[in-house]
Amino acid sequence: MTKEPQDLAHMKCAPCRSGTPPLDATSAGAFLQELPGWAIEEGLLTKTFRFANYHETLAFVNATAWISHREDHHPELRVGYNETRVSYVTHSIGGLSRNDFVCAAKLEALFAL
């Protein structure tokens, strides 16, 4: 039986229960294949988004904040004039969870509109 690709952008984040282990490298790698331009660096799921100007950068930051609020899962953001570096990790489990990849996919979906 062939496994259907997951549509991460349409999934919802779920609270991680105490004792939930972080994703192993194989699982994280499988999710990462669905997110072009994203990388796992020092245990964080990261990507730098580039924009034409500060206005576009802040519009993206505000959209990211809205998604984060809706999913109750928040990234670290490093904001510059024409770029924003987004980093996800699930602090409560000390590593990456499916939630990190779901939120990253939702940010990617912003550019598909």
Stockholm file with secondary structure:
# STOCKHOLM 1.0

chainA/1-113         MTKEPQDLAHMKCAPCRSGTPPLDATSAGAFLQELPGWAIEEGLLTKTFRFANYHETLAFVNATAWISHREDHHPELRVGYNETRVSYVTHSIGGLSRNDFVCAAKLEALFAL
#=GR chainA/1-113 SS CCCCCCCGGGCCCCCCCTTCCCCCHHHHHHHHTTSTTCEEETTEEEEEEECSSHHHHHHHHHHHHHHHHHHTCCCEEEECSSEEEEEECBGGGTBCCHHHHHHHHHHHHHTTC
#=GC SS_cons         CCCCCCCGGGCCCCCCCTTCCCCCHHHHHHHHTTSTTCEEETTEEEEEEECSSHHHHHHHHHHHHHHHHHHTCCCEEEECSSEEEEEECBGGGTBCCHHHHHHHHHHHHHTTC
//
